[in-house]
Amino acid sequence: MLTGEQIRAARALARLEQTDLAGKASVSVETIKRLEGMRGTVSAQMATVLAIKRALEAAGVIFIDENGEGPGVRLRKTTA
């Protein structure tokens, strides 16, 4: 599962506006705002969460699972 903090951080790393992410994930801007505002694991339909995750991964984001230090995100290494 994703957290609101991961979605917010991933969007910032990918340099996407909320409207951009909403369009790429085919969800409403209000849904993005609501999920980004949540603390901890987001509460939404699984299809919605997966659509957002896939859109962010397509933009180069890697989601890091909980490993004792908390979940996170990073950008995929680009090749020159």
ZIUR-V747706 format. One line per field, one symbol per residue. burial: 1 if it has 16 or more other ideal C-beta (glycine too) atoms within 10 Angstrom, else 0. A space follows every 10 residues. Layout:
BEGIN
burial->???
END
This chain:
BEGIN
burial->0111111111 1011010101 1101101000 1100110100 0101000110 1110110010 1010000000 1110000000
END
